[in-house]
Every structure is written in structure tokens, then in C-alpha cells.
Amino acid sequence: MHAVARRRLDDTTLVFASLHHLLTCLACDDAGGAARIALALERLEETGRGDQAEVAATVGAPLARALCSRDAAAIARLDMASLARNLPRIGGSNAQRDVFLRTLALIAARGADGAALGLVLGARHGQRAPDWIARTTTSIQAARAVAPRMHVA
């Protein structure tokens, strides 16, 4: 799958596919490939032409930045609620988009952003009953709140 993603680093025909290729790159420790996809989505957003440019502007590019960012301050500035709310605009099924909601929940939990975590989990709850992701991310967030100086994975 990584080889397929690498062949499509600049292909923004569908934001949905671009974001999945970005996840593949991240899973394969290919930060450079993921960053290139994020940049391609930002360029698509800037064109303002077509429905995919609008999808890139409302959710694709911001989600790509959230997924690629390792900067806690940059992540804190993201509007997680808006990302979760607009996620259906990328297309696909609830199950296909759930990977992004789960990832946003982990980002919010690791950043100790209880409000964002609640909003993301609320969006997930509208699609499915609370599950291990809800329990795990809530536990991570609680641990970070209790011991903010300790490293919690």
C-alpha cells in the first residue's frame, strides 16, 4: 500500500483518497511523503476551483495539518470540532471516516484538550456506541491532566 501512496503524493483528485494515502505514509514512517500530500492539499485549497478545492479548504488541508503536526501549539490552534463536524464532506462511509475521528480523538487526548476530545467523541457517538477508543482517549486525557509533566503515550 505504501508504494501506491508514494505514486499518488501529488494526486488530489479526491481529498478522501489523498487523506488515506497520507495515513499510509505516516504509518510507514514516511513523514516526507505525508508532508508532500499535505502540501498538495493546501495547493488544491488555494486554487478555489471545484468541489474538491472546497472540500480541501473545509476539512482536507486542516485535517492533513493535524495529522502531520508534531507541534503541540499548532495542534492546539486547530478547530477539532469543525474538523469532526465537516468530515462527512470528504465522502466515504461512516466506517471509512471513523479512522480520522479516532485519530483526531488521540491527537486531542495526547494534547490534553478535554473540550476537543469531547467534541470529537461526540461526533463519533453520533455514528456508533462508545467503544475502546472512547475509553482509551478519555484515559489518556485524564492521565495527562493529573500528571501533565509525565510522558503519557
C-alpha positions in Angstrom: 0.0 0.0 0.0 2.9 2.4 0.7 4.0 2.0 -2.9 0.6 3.0 -4.1 0.5 6.0 -1.8 4.0 7.1 -2.9 2.8 7.1 -6.6 -0.1 9.4 -5.6 1.6 12.0 -3.4 0.5 14.9 -5.7 -2.8 13.4 -6.8 -5.6 15.4 -5.2 -8.4 14.2 -7.5 -10.2 13.0 -4.4 -9.4 14.5 -1.0 -10.8 11.3 0.6 -8.1 9.2 -1.2 -5.4 11.8 -0.5 -6.0 11.7 3.2 -5.9 7.9 3.2 -2.6 8.0 1.3 -1.3 10.4 3.9 -2.2 8.0 6.7 -0.4 5.2 4.8 2.7 7.4 4.6 2.6 8.2 8.3 2.1 4.5 9.2 5.2 3.7 7.2 7.3 6.4 8.8 7.3 8.4 5.6 6.9 11.9 7.1 8.2 13.4 3.8 5.5 11.7 1.8 2.9 12.8 4.2 4.1 16.4 4.2 4.0 16.4 0.4 0.4 15.2 0.4 -0.5 17.9 2.9 1.2 20.5 0.7 -0.7 19.2 -2.4 -4.0 19.6 -0.4 -3.1 23.1 0.6 -2.3 23.9 -3.0 -5.7 22.5 -4.1 -7.4 24.6 -1.4 -5.7 27.7 -2.7 -7.0 27.2 -6.2 -10.6 27.6 -5.1 -11.7 25.7 -8.2 -14.1 22.9 -8.0 -15.8 20.9 -5.3 -12.6 19.1 -4.2 -10.9 22.5 -3.6 -13.8 23.4 -1.3 -13.5 20.0 0.5 -9.8 20.6 0.8 -10.4 24.1 2.3 -13.1 23.0 4.8 -11.6 19.7 6.0 -8.8 18.2 3.8 -6.0 20.6 4.3 -6.7 21.3 8.0 -7.0 17.6 8.7 -3.8 16.9 6.9 -2.0 19.5 9.0 -3.5 17.9 12.2 -2.3 14.5 11.1 1.2 15.7 10.2 1.8 18.1 13.0 4.0 17.2 16.0 3.8 20.8 17.4 1.5 20.9 20.4 0.9 24.6 20.0 -0.1 24.2 16.3 -2.4 21.3 17.2 -4.0 23.4 20.0 -4.9 26.0 17.4 -6.8 23.5 15.2 -10.6 23.6 15.3 -11.1 19.9 16.1 -14.9 20.4 16.4 -15.1 21.9 12.9 -12.9 19.1 11.5 -15.1 16.4 13.1 -18.3 18.2 12.0 -17.1 18.6 8.4 -15.6 15.2 8.0 -18.5 13.8 6.1 -17.7 16.2 3.3 -14.7 14.1 2.2 -17.1 11.3 1.3 -16.9 7.6 2.1 -18.8 5.7 4.7 -19.0 6.4 8.4 -16.7 3.4 8.9 -14.2 4.7 6.4 -14.2 8.2 8.0 -14.0 6.7 11.5 -10.2 6.2 11.2 -9.9 10.0 11.0 -12.2 10.5 14.0 -10.3 8.0 16.0 -7.0 9.7 15.1 -8.4 13.2 16.0 -9.5 11.8 19.3 -6.0 10.5 20.0 -4.5 13.9 19.0 -6.9 15.7 21.3 -6.2 13.3 24.2 -2.5 13.5 23.8 -2.7 17.3 23.7 -4.7 17.2 26.9 -7.5 19.1 25.2 -10.6 17.8 27.0 -13.0 20.1 25.2 -11.8 19.0 21.7 -11.8 15.4 22.8 -15.4 15.7 24.0 -16.4 17.2 20.7 -14.7 14.5 18.6 -16.0 11.7 20.7 -19.5 13.3 20.5 -19.2 13.2 16.7 -18.2 9.5 16.9 -21.0 8.8 19.3 -23.5 10.0 16.7 -22.3 7.2 14.4 -21.6 4.4 16.9 -21.8 3.4 20.6 -18.8 4.3 22.8 -16.1 1.8 22.4 -12.4 1.2 23.3 -11.3 4.4 21.5 -13.6 6.5 23.7 -12.3 4.7 26.8 -8.7 4.9 25.8 -8.6 8.5 24.7 -10.5 9.6 27.8 -8.0 7.7 29.9 -5.1 9.3 28.1 -6.6 12.8 28.6 -7.3 12.1 32.3 -3.7 10.9 32.9 -2.3 14.0 31.2 -4.5 16.2 33.3 -3.4 14.5 36.5 0.3 14.3 35.7 1.0 16.9 32.9 4.8 16.6 33.3 4.9 12.9 32.9 5.2 11.3 29.4 1.9 9.6 28.5 1.9 7.9 25.1 
